[in-house]
């Protein structure tokens, strides 16, 4: 600390924290649509701070801890407060417990990430990342405003969504981290065409497409787990047979 801290990446982290706090201000004022938008802004800043730190060689232990604290506010407390004020308040105790569970699972997810950061492959996250969980919440709010659905539509579905997303944050499902160095290397031309097509669709219907993108990412973890289950079972059987063969060989000796 006596040598100072890196300004640039921590400014982006501060921007994420500011956006999360402003979202809470909008929530307390009853402007839920603005609150949801600022959560998305916060997630953009959060994605930039790590990339800036890696590209400029300014990553530090202070930055990691500061980023985790900012994430807890912006992607834990802020969406929890938004969902309680917007949809969960009519459920009474069940509603505020769901909001608290979201905040607690976000804190547990961040703590586990800090502990496992040196032992887990960088291409995969263990558990749903907190920015993705918060973005799923905010895109849901924006979707309801986009279609003008009445509040009676959002009661039970939102309650289930909050419990489900909270569970995914502390689950062992693996999610793609988009930190693969291969992404920035040469790719087939068709990838560029598909990227342009995707951006065009998002620009045409940003609210709907953002909701669909985040929903697909949320379900990608459980889907990958189910799809790879047969292969994992075969590997487990092979390892078990190998152990049995080794133990039998030791007995014969």
C-alpha positions, 0 to 999 in steps of 0.5 A: 500500500505504501507503494501506491495502487493502480488507478486505471483498473480501480477507476473502472471498479469504482464506476461499477460500484457507482452504477450499482449504488445509483441503481439502488437510488433509482429503486428507492425512488420507484424508478425500476426501469432505470435501476435495471439499466444501471445494473447492466451498466455496472456489469459493463464496467465490471467486465472492463476492469479485469481486462484493463488490468490484464492488458496493462499489467496492473493487476494487484491483490488490492484490485481483486479485493476491491473488485469483490466488494464492489461486486457484492454491492452492485450484483448482490445487494442492488439486484436483491433490493430491486427485485424485492421492491419491484416484485417480491414485497407482496410475498411478505416473509417469503419475498424478503427471504428470497431477496436475502438469499440472493444477496447471501449466495452472491457473497458466498459465490464471490468468496469461493471465487477468491479462494479458488481463483488459483486452482480453477481453470480460467476458461470456466467459472464454478457457479453462475457469475454474480454479474450474469445473475444480476444481469438476468434480474435486470433484463427480466425487469426490462422485459416486463416493461418492454411488453407492458405486462401487468404486475399480476404476471410477475409474482410467482415466476419472479419468486421462483427465478430468484431462488433458482438463480441464487442456487446456481450461483453456489452450485458446481455447474461450470460456466464459460468465462470468455477468458479464452486467449483463443478468442482473440486469435484468428478465427474462420470468416463465418464467425465474423458473419455470425457475430455481425448477425447477432449484433444486428438482431440485438440492435433490432430488439435489444431488450428481448435479445438481452433477456434471451442471451442471459437466459441461455447463459444461465441455463448453459451450466445445467445443460452442459452438466446433463450433456456431459453426464454419460462421459463423466460416468464412463470416466468414473467407472474407468478410474474405479476399475483402475483402482480395483486393478491396482489394489488387486495387484498389491494384494497378490504381491 
